[in-house]
Amino acid sequence: MTTPRRQRWILAALGASAVALIAWAILHKPPAKPAPPRAAPVAVARVTTRDVDETLEPLGAAQAWRSDTILAQVSGKLLSVDFTEGADVRAGQVLARVDPAPYQAALMQAQGALQRDQALLAEARLDLARYQKLQKEDSIAGQQVDTQVALVRQDEGIVLADQGAVAAARVNLGWCRVTSPISGRAGVRLVDPGNLVSAAGSLASTPSTAAATTSAAGGSTGAAGIVVINQIQPIAVTFTLPEGEFQRLSQTSAGFARPLAVQALSQENGQLLDSGEVDIVDNRVDPTTGSFELKARFPNAARRLWPGQFVNVLLHLETLRNVITIPLAAENQGPKGPFAFVVGPGSKVSVRPIVVDHVQGDIVVIKSGLQAGEVVVVDGQATLKAGSLVRIETTAAGPAAS
């Protein structure tokens, strides 16, 4: 009896010891080592040195360098329209003809009056010569000679007025041929042969298809010109800039004495349409908009610019040489100003304050804070802070050099 009980006690003691050892092992398990921090995936770019073109990109509108609405300078019936709509015309080319008959008759009347009065003047001068001879012989009163002198002067004035009337009649007759004052491109004619025209405009006596569809005509019976001639070679592009840019433009162009290069780009696909120069800067800033207007001159040899067309203007100011640049995506804004995440040793990032000199398109010109060759983060900054570990997924190509 004693031996079995003793064995049971021994087994119970061993079981209790095993349980105690297991419990101790569980309770005194060493803590697990913390997992290494995960590296944030980022895209990076290298800080580079390059030349950057400083430009402005306003919206512009093309307009004719000169635009003339052709009006008749005398009244009468329009006999013919001698140009082709939409075709080029040259300076001095006859565009239309007004009935010259009334003006030919007026010229003949003026010439007849001139001849008559010239004959009267000649007769008065002969009489004066005789009177002066008789006066020397003391055979005539001096008053009669003085009267004849006055008559000669009166006739001379009449002849001079007649000569002016003849010259005016010739001018009016010449104006029956309506010519173009400039070389350019003709638009749609605004009046048809048979209509009445005058210096105040053209009056259509019958409905004109062209006039009816043209606002300048004011309808089929409204006043209008004959045609509009637009000079498109060269052509102008006008645009406005904020008044804050005025001083920079003035300094860059030496007070606008040096022309500024400008390009016209298509709004649809950015294609270069033509290159030119800023020709005119307005003499005032518009106080209602806080902007000033500029006009650029383009040769338009290929005729890619057309009056009324909207274009994107690229105005070149100057070229910044050998400046430090980063992509625009690498610039971040914080409470203390702009900064960049710089990838350093061990793929850890540091927060680097930067001073921005200029932003041009997708390029940021750095004044201080970065050095050429350093690597900055351009994508994936949202989760980063100083000391964050990063994993470079891609290296972005920097913006193309200007």
C-alpha positions in Angstrom: 0.0 0.0 0.0 2.8 2.3 0.7 4.6 1.8 -2.6 1.7 2.6 -5.0 0.8 5.7 -3.0 4.3 6.9 -3.1 4.4 6.4 -6.8 1.3 8.4 -7.3 2.8 11.3 -5.3 5.9 11.1 -7.4 3.9 11.2 -10.7 1.8 14.1 -9.4 4.9 16.1 -8.5 6.4 15.5 -11.9 3.2 16.6 -13.6 3.0 19.7 -11.5 6.7 20.4 -12.4 6.0 20.0 -16.1 3.0 22.3 -16.0 5.0 24.9 -14.1 7.9 24.7 -16.6 5.4 25.1 -19.6 3.7 28.0 -17.9 7.1 29.7 -17.2 8.2 29.1 -20.8 5.0 30.7 -22.1 5.0 33.6 -19.7 8.7 34.3 -20.1 8.9 34.1 -24.0 11.3 36.8 -25.3 9.6 39.6 -27.2 9.7 39.4 -31.0 12.1 41.7 -32.8 10.3 44.7 -34.5 9.9 44.4 -38.3 12.2 46.7 -40.3 10.5 49.8 -41.6 8.9 49.5 -45.1 10.5 51.6 -47.8 8.1 53.9 -49.6 8.1 53.6 -53.4 9.0 56.8 -55.1 10.0 58.3 -58.4 13.0 60.5 -58.5 14.8 62.9 -60.8 18.3 64.4 -60.7 19.1 68.0 -60.1 20.6 69.4 -63.3 22.2 72.5 -64.7 21.0 73.9 -68.0 20.0 76.9 -70.0 16.4 78.0 -69.6 14.5 80.3 -71.9 12.4 82.8 -69.9 9.1 83.2 -71.7 5.5 84.5 -71.3 2.5 82.7 -72.9 -0.5 84.9 -73.3 -3.5 84.4 -75.6 -3.4 86.6 -78.8 -5.6 87.4 -81.7 -4.5 87.9 -85.3 -5.6 91.0 -87.1 -4.8 92.7 -90.4 -1.8 94.9 -90.3 -3.9 97.4 -92.2 -7.6 97.1 -92.9 -9.3 99.6 -95.3 -13.0 99.8 -96.0 -13.2 101.0 -99.6 -15.8 103.7 -100.1 -16.7 105.7 -103.2 -15.5 109.3 -103.0 -18.2 110.6 -105.4 -21.9 109.9 -105.6 -23.3 108.0 -108.6 -24.3 104.7 -110.0 -21.8 101.9 -109.7 -21.1 100.7 -113.3 -18.8 97.7 -112.5 -17.0 95.8 -109.7 -13.5 95.0 -111.1 -12.0 92.7 -108.4 -12.4 89.0 -107.6 -13.8 88.3 -104.1 -11.2 86.7 -101.8 -8.4 87.4 -104.2 -5.2 89.5 -103.7 -5.2 93.1 -104.9 -2.3 95.5 -105.3 -2.1 99.1 -104.3 -3.6 101.3 -107.1 -5.6 98.5 -108.6 -9.1 99.5 -109.9 -11.7 97.9 -107.7 -14.9 99.5 -109.1 -16.1 102.2 -111.5 -18.7 104.9 -110.8 -20.7 106.4 -113.8 -18.4 109.3 -114.9 -20.8 111.1 -117.2 -22.0 113.7 -114.7 -18.4 114.5 -113.8 -17.2 114.7 -117.4 -20.0 117.3 -118.0 -19.0 119.2 -114.9 -15.4 119.3 -116.0 -16.4 120.6 -119.4 -18.5 123.4 -117.8 -15.5 124.4 -115.6 -13.2 124.4 -118.5 -15.6 126.5 -120.5 -15.9 129.1 -117.7 -12.2 129.2 -117.4 -11.7 129.9 -121.1 -14.3 132.6 -121.0 -12.8 134.3 -118.0 -9.3 134.0 -119.3 -10.5 135.9 -122.4 -12.0 138.6 -120.3 -8.8 138.9 -118.3 -6.8 139.2 -121.5 -9.1 142.0 -122.7 -8.9 143.8 -119.4 -5.1 143.6 -119.5 -5.0 145.1 -123.0 -7.3 148.0 -121.9 -5.0 148.6 -118.9 -2.0 148.8 -121.1 -3.7 151.4 -123.4 -4.9 153.4 -120.4 -1.4 153.4 -118.9 0.0 154.7 -122.2 -2.6 157.4 -122.4 -1.9 158.4 -118.8 1.8 159.0 -119.6 0.6 161.4 -122.4 -1.7 163.0 -119.9 -4.7 162.1 -122.1 -6.8 160.2 -119.5 -7.9 160.6 -116.0 -5.9 158.7 -113.3 -9.1 157.4 -111.8 -10.0 155.5 -115.0 -6.6 153.8 -114.9 -7.1 152.8 -111.3 -10.5 151.4 -112.1 -9.0 149.3 -114.9 -6.2 148.0 -112.5 -8.9 146.8 -110.1 -10.8 145.2 -113.0 -7.7 143.2 -114.0 -7.2 142.0 -110.5 -10.9 141.0 -110.3 -10.6 139.0 -113.5 -7.4 137.4 -112.3 -9.3 136.2 -109.2 -12.1 134.9 -111.3 -9.6 133.0 -113.5 -7.9 131.5 -110.4 -11.3 130.4 -109.1 -12.1 128.8 -112.5 -8.8 127.0 -112.4 -9.7 125.6 -109.0 -13.1 124.5 -110.3 -11.4 122.7 -113.2 -8.9 121.0 -110.9 -11.8 119.9 -108.6 -13.8 118.6 -111.5 -10.7 116.6 -112.7 -10.3 115.1 -109.2 -14.0 114.1 -109.0 -13.7 112.5 -112.5 -10.7 110.6 -111.4 -12.5 109.4 -108.3 -15.0 107.6 -110.6 -12.2 104.9 -110.7 -12.2 103.4 -107.2 -8.7 102.1 -106.5 -7.2 100.1 -103.6 -4.9 102.2 -101.3 -3.0 99.1 -100.1 -2.0 95.7 -101.3 -3.9 93.0 -99.5 -6.7 90.5 -99.8 -10.2 91.5 -100.8 -13.2 90.3 -98.9 -16.7 89.7 -100.0 -18.1 92.6 -102.0 -20.7 94.6 -100.2 -22.4 96.2 -103.2 -23.3 95.1 -106.7 -23.2 97.0 -110.1 -26.2 99.2 -110.5 -26.3 100.3 -106.9 -25.9 103.9 -105.8 -22.7 104.8 -104.0 -21.4 107.9 -102.2 -18.7 108.9 -99.9 -21.1 108.2 -97.0 -21.5 104.6 -98.0 -23.3 102.5 -100.6 -27.0 102.3 -101.0 -28.3 99.1 -102.6 -31.2 99.8 -104.8 -31.8 96.1 -105.2 -31.2 93.4 -102.6 -27.5 92.3 -102.6 -26.7 88.8 -101.5 -23.4 89.8 -100.1 -24.7 92.9 -98.3 -27.6 91.0 -96.8 -25.3 88.6 -95.0 -22.8 91.3 -93.9 -23.4 93.2 -90.7 -21.5 96.1 -92.1 -24.1 96.5 -94.8 -26.9 96.9 -92.3 -29.3 94.9 -94.5 -30.1 95.1 -98.2 -30.9 98.8 -98.1 -28.3 99.9 -95.5 -25.2 102.0 -96.0 -21.9 100.1 -96.5 -18.6 100.3 -98.3 -17.8 98.5 -101.5 -15.3 96.0 -100.0 -12.9 95.6 -97.2 -9.2 95.1 -98.0 -7.0 93.4 -95.3 -3.3 93.5 -95.4 -2.1 90.0 -94.2 1.5 90.1 -95.3 2.7 91.3 -92.8 0.0 90.5 -90.2 -0.4 91.6 -86.6 -1.1 89.6 -83.5 -2.3 91.6 -80.5 -2.2 90.4 -76.9 -2.2 91.8 -73.3 0.0 91.2 -70.3 -0.5 92.1 -66.6 0.9 95.4 -65.6 3.3 93.6 -63.2 5.3 92.4 -66.3 5.8 95.9 -67.7 9.1 96.6 -65.8 10.6 93.2 -66.6 9.8 93.7 -70.3 11.1 97.2 -70.3 14.4 96.2 -68.7 14.8 93.1 -71.0 14.3 95.2 -74.1 16.2 98.3 -73.0 13.1 100.4 -72.8 11.5 98.6 -75.8 14.3 99.8 -78.0 15.4 96.2 -78.7 12.7 94.0 -80.4 11.5 91.0 -78.5 11.2 87.7 -80.3 7.7 86.2 -80.4 6.1 83.1 -81.8 2.5 82.3 -82.7 1.3 78.8 -81.9 -1.8 76.9 -82.9 -4.4 76.5 -80.2 -5.4 73.1 -81.5 -2.0 71.3 -81.6 0.7 73.8 -80.5 2.1 73.9 -84.1 4.4 76.8 -84.8 2.5 79.1 -87.2 5.0 81.9 -87.6 7.8 83.8 -85.9 8.0 87.6 -85.5 8.8 90.5 -83.3 7.0 92.8 -80.9 6.5 95.9 -82.9 4.3 98.2 -80.7 3.7 98.5 -77.0 0.7 100.6 -76.0 1.4 103.9 -74.3 -0.9 103.2 -71.3 -2.0 100.6 -68.8 -5.7 99.9 -68.9 -6.8 100.8 -65.3 -10.0 98.7 -65.7 -8.1 95.4 -66.4 -4.6 96.2 -65.0 -3.0 95.2 -68.3 -1.3 96.7 -71.3 -1.5 95.8 -74.9 1.3 94.7 -77.3 1.2 94.2 -81.0 3.6 91.8 -82.8 4.5 91.9 -86.5 4.7 88.6 -88.4 5.8 88.2 -92.0 3.1 85.5 -92.5 4.9 84.2 -95.7 3.0 80.9 -95.5 -0.3 82.7 -94.7 -0.9 80.4 -91.7 -2.2 83.4 -89.7 -5.6 84.9 -90.6 -7.4 88.0 -89.3 -9.7 87.1 -86.4 -7.8 83.9 -85.5 -6.9 83.2 -81.9 -3.4 81.9 -81.2 -1.1 81.1 -78.3 1.7 83.6 -78.1 5.2 82.6 -76.9 7.1 85.8 -76.0 10.8 85.3 -75.4 12.3 87.5 -72.7 15.9 86.2 -72.1 17.9 83.0 -71.7 19.1 82.1 -68.2 22.5 80.5 -68.6 23.7 77.5 -66.5 21.1 77.6 -63.8 20.2 74.8 -61.4 16.8 73.2 -62.2 14.4 70.6 -60.9 11.1 69.3 -62.3 8.1 71.2 -61.2 6.8 68.0 -59.5 9.8 68.0 -57.1 8.8 71.4 -55.5 6.6 71.1 -52.4 5.0 73.8 -50.3 5.2 73.8 -46.5 4.5 76.2 -43.7 8.0 77.7 -44.0 8.0 77.9 -47.8 9.1 75.6 -50.7 11.1 72.5 -50.0 12.2 69.3 -51.7 12.7 65.7 -50.5 16.4 64.9 -51.2 17.4 61.2 -51.3 20.6 60.7 -49.4 22.8 57.8 -48.2 20.9 54.6 -47.2 17.9 55.6 -49.4 16.7 58.0 -46.7 15.2 61.3 -47.5 15.8 64.7 -45.9 13.7 67.8 -46.1 15.6 70.5 -47.9 14.3 74.1 -47.9 14.8 75.7 -51.3 14.7 79.2 -52.8 12.9 79.4 -56.1 14.2 81.9 -58.6 11.8 81.3 -61.5 9.2 78.8 -62.7 9.1 78.2 -66.5 6.6 75.7 -67.6 7.5 72.4 -65.9 10.9 73.6 -64.9 11.8 75.2 -61.6 14.9 77.4 -61.5 16.6 77.1 -58.1 18.4 80.0 -56.5 19.7 78.1 -53.5 19.2 74.9 -51.5 20.2 72.3 -54.0 23.3 71.3 -55.9 23.6 69.7 -59.4 23.7 65.9 -59.3 21.5 65.5 -56.1 18.4 63.3 -56.4 15.0 64.7 -55.5 11.6 62.9 -55.2 9.1 63.8 -57.9 6.3 61.3 -57.0 5.2 59.6 -53.8 5.9 62.5 -51.4 2.5 62.2 -49.6 3.8 59.7 -47.0 7.3 61.0 -46.6 8.9 62.8 -43.8 12.5 63.6 -42.7 14.4 60.3 -42.4 11.8 58.2 -44.3 13.2 55.1 -46.2 12.4 55.1 -49.9 12.6 52.6 -52.7 13.3 54.1 -56.1 10.8 52.7 -58.5 11.5 54.9 -61.5 13.9 57.7 -62.3 11.9 60.4 -64.1 13.5 62.2 -67.1 14.0 65.8 -66.4 12.2 68.4 -68.5 13.7 69.0 -71.8 16.2 71.8 -71.9 14.8 75.0 -73.3 
